[in-house]
Amino acid sequence: MNKDRLPKNYVLLQHEYPGFMAAVERLGAVLKEQGPIDDKTAHLIQLAAAVAIHSEGAVHSHVRRALAAGASREEINHAIILLTSTLGFPTASAALSWAQDIFGEGKD
């Protein structure tokens, strides 16, 4: 991930607690190695979890990561829309707006 796109708090944690953050990053890498799920699907699953816990920052992160792993905007939006019957319209709507934040990056 581009260091310029990392959230300020994440960068702060990396600076203040480098060992802790290295362990967190390594955990993520090890977990991905444990099974057959490809990166795109893994990020769509993690995106759904981020939506469920109402974490705007994590939604931003996993939208970026899903795009980088080859997911289309349509796949990302569909993954979020599918959550409506489980999490409710307000939650899905908020997550769609957070995804739009990322889709709109770089557009003036």
C-alpha positions in Angstrom: 0.0 0.0 0.0 1.2 3.5 -0.8 2.5 5.1 2.4 0.9 8.4 1.3 -2.5 6.8 1.6 -2.1 5.3 5.1 -4.3 6.8 7.7 -2.5 9.3 10.1 -3.3 7.1 13.1 -1.8 4.0 11.4 1.4 5.9 10.6 1.5 7.2 14.1 1.2 3.7 15.5 4.0 2.5 13.2 6.2 5.3 14.5 5.3 4.9 18.2 5.0 1.1 18.3 7.0 -0.4 15.4 7.2 -3.9 17.0 3.5 -4.1 17.6 2.6 -2.9 14.1 5.1 -5.3 12.5 3.4 -8.1 14.4 0.0 -7.0 13.3 1.1 -6.8 9.7 2.8 -10.2 9.9 -0.4 -11.7 11.4 -2.3 -10.5 8.4 0.2 -12.0 6.0 0.2 -15.4 7.9 -3.6 -15.5 8.0 -3.8 -15.1 4.2 -1.4 -17.9 3.7 -3.6 -20.4 5.7 -6.1 -21.1 3.0 -7.2 -21.0 -0.6 -9.1 -17.7 -0.7 -7.6 -15.3 -3.2 -6.7 -11.7 -2.3 -9.7 -10.1 -4.0 -12.1 -12.4 -2.1 -10.3 -11.9 1.1 -10.5 -8.1 0.9 -14.2 -8.3 0.0 -14.7 -10.5 3.1 -12.7 -8.0 5.2 -14.7 -5.2 3.7 -17.9 -6.8 4.8 -16.5 -7.1 8.4 -15.4 -3.4 8.3 -19.0 -2.4 7.2 -20.4 -4.5 10.0 -18.4 -2.8 12.7 -19.1 0.7 11.2 -15.4 1.4 10.6 -15.1 4.1 8.0 -11.3 3.8 8.0 -11.3 0.1 7.5 -13.9 0.4 4.7 -11.6 2.9 3.0 -8.7 0.5 3.5 -10.4 -2.6 2.2 -12.0 -0.8 -0.8 -8.5 0.3 -1.8 -7.1 -3.1 -1.2 -9.9 -4.9 -3.1 -9.4 -2.5 -6.0 -5.7 -3.3 -6.0 -6.5 -7.0 -5.9 -8.6 -6.7 -9.0 -12.1 -6.1 -7.7 -14.3 -3.9 -9.8 -16.4 -1.0 -8.4 -19.4 -3.1 -9.2 -18.2 -6.1 -7.2 -17.3 -3.8 -4.2 -20.7 -2.1 -4.3 -22.5 -5.5 -4.7 -20.6 -6.9 -1.7 -21.8 -3.9 0.4 -25.4 -4.0 -1.0 -25.6 -7.7 -0.1 -25.2 -6.7 3.6 -28.5 -4.7 3.6 -30.7 -7.6 4.7 -28.3 -8.4 7.5 -27.0 -5.0 8.7 -29.8 -2.7 7.5 -30.1 0.0 4.9 -28.5 2.8 6.9 -25.3 0.8 7.5 -25.1 -0.3 3.8 -25.8 3.3 2.7 -23.1 4.7 4.8 -20.6 2.1 3.6 -21.5 2.8 0.0 -20.7 6.5 0.6 -17.4 5.5 2.2 -16.6 3.4 -0.8 -17.4 6.4 -3.0 -14.8 8.4 -1.1 -12.2 6.0 -2.5 -13.7 5.7 -6.0 -13.5 9.5 -6.2 -9.9 9.8 -5.1 -7.7 11.4 -7.7 -10.7 13.0 -9.5 -10.8 16.7 -9.5 
